[in-house]
């Protein structure tokens, strides 16, 4: 379990450090966390349950986006690595 988390964090780190990834894609997670703590929401937090659902929805959508982005990035990285291996032979 810990090894899998380490690999996941490593993949995310490579994604965030890649200069080929657009800055707006990297900042999606930061923007989602900022939205949760920002006092102005689409649905005010004072409304029981509904006020928190928009925050949860934003975080879930951002998490899904980042997971898809990191997976896409890893696939592209693997494809580039395999192309280099083929070219080397």
N, C-alpha and C positions, 0 to 999 in steps of 0.2 A: 504494500500500500504506500509506504513512504517513498519507495523507489519510483512508483508511477507519478506521484506528486512532483518529485524532483525532475523527472523528465518533462512533465507538463510545464513546470515553471521555466525550465530551460528553453522549451519551444517558444513560450511567450516572450522570454527575454530576447531570443534571436529575432523574433518578429518585431519587437519594439526597437531593437538596435539597427535593423536593416534600413539603410538610407533609401532604398527603393520603395519602401512603404510610405504612402502619403501621410502627412502629419495628422490630417483630420481623422484618418482611420485609427491612428494610435491614440488620439485624444478622446475617442468615444467612451472609453471606460471612465476617464476623469470627468467628462461631462455628465455621465449618468450619476456618479457619486455626488457631484456638485448639485445636481438637480434634487437629489434626495435631501440634502442639507439646506438647500435654498429655501427661504421662507415663503416664496411665492410658488404655488403648485397649480396644476390644472384643476385639481380637486383639493381644496384646503384640508390639511391634516386634522382639523377640528371636526370634520364630519366623520363620525365613527365608521370604521371599516373601509368605507369608500375612499376616505382621505389617504389611506395607506395603500390601497390597491394600485393607484397610479404609480406610486413609488416602486412597488414590487414589479409592476408591469414594465417600467422603464429599465429596472435592473435586469429583469429576465430577458428582455429584448436585446439589451446591450451584451449580456453574457452570451446569448445565442449568436449574436453578430461576431463577437470576438472569437468564440470557439470556431465558427465557420472560417473566419479570416486566418486564424493560426493554422488550421488544417489545410487551407488553400495554400498558404505560404510554405508549409512543410512539403506539400506535394510538388510545388514548383521547385523548391530547393532540391528535392530528391531527383526530379527530372533533369535539372541542370547538372547534378552530380553524375547521373547515369550517362548523360550526353558526353561529359568530359571523359568518362571511363571508356566509352565507345570510341571517341576520337583519339584517345591515347593508344589504342591497339591498332 
